[in-house]
Amino acid sequence: MAALSLTSDITNLKKRVGTYNEVLKNTEVYRDLWKSSFKEELIRQLSEVIKDCKLTARVDLIEQMENLEAVVFNLGETKSGMYKRVSDSIQRDLIKHNGSLIYQQLFNGKILVLIQYPYIEGIGNPRPPHTISVYRPDSIKSSFVIRHLETFFTEISNWEDLVNDEPQKRIGFDLNFGGPGGQSNQ
């Protein structure tokens, strides 16, 4: 059996260990950036957009887990306009969640930006969130936030102005008329 030459074989390992240590250091830097400036600046920018565009929206800060926080641009909840008649004098409104743009801090300090689509409670399942991208907190500039909001409002508008391009999804028909047999759910 040949003797191992650790000096020549360990060079690549040392590079990988160096990369690993750099990644760990970056995680701390990104977390510090979130706490020291990014989070508050993002809240300020999103709040300014709400004011400037005269939107019915709010900015929520989710802080249950340290270093896994989120800033959420939330369009809130409303009555959907649909309801179930409980009796002649009582109705149970279905709640519509209007969608949100989420900046979620990841375990490594990077920021996941995603869209949570609107949905109506009790009508199907919510559509899975759409990931815009993952960023280092120091790389997200004001112009990115505006672009994210533009993408968000395009996606939300498309949802509101539904064109059923997914034929396997039935929207409402089965709920109102009992499906192919025409049986009522009442």
Buried (B, 14 or more C-beta within 10 A) or exposed (E): EEEEEEEEEEEEEEEEEEEEEEEEEBBEEBBEBBBEEBBEBBBEBBBEBBEEEEBEBBBBEEEEEEBEBBBBBBBBEEEBEBEEEEEEEEEEEBBBBBBBBBBBBBEBBBBBBBBBBBBBEEBEEBBEBEEBEEBBBEEBEEEBBEEBBEBBBEBBEEBEEEEEEEEEEEEEEEBEEEEEEEEEEE
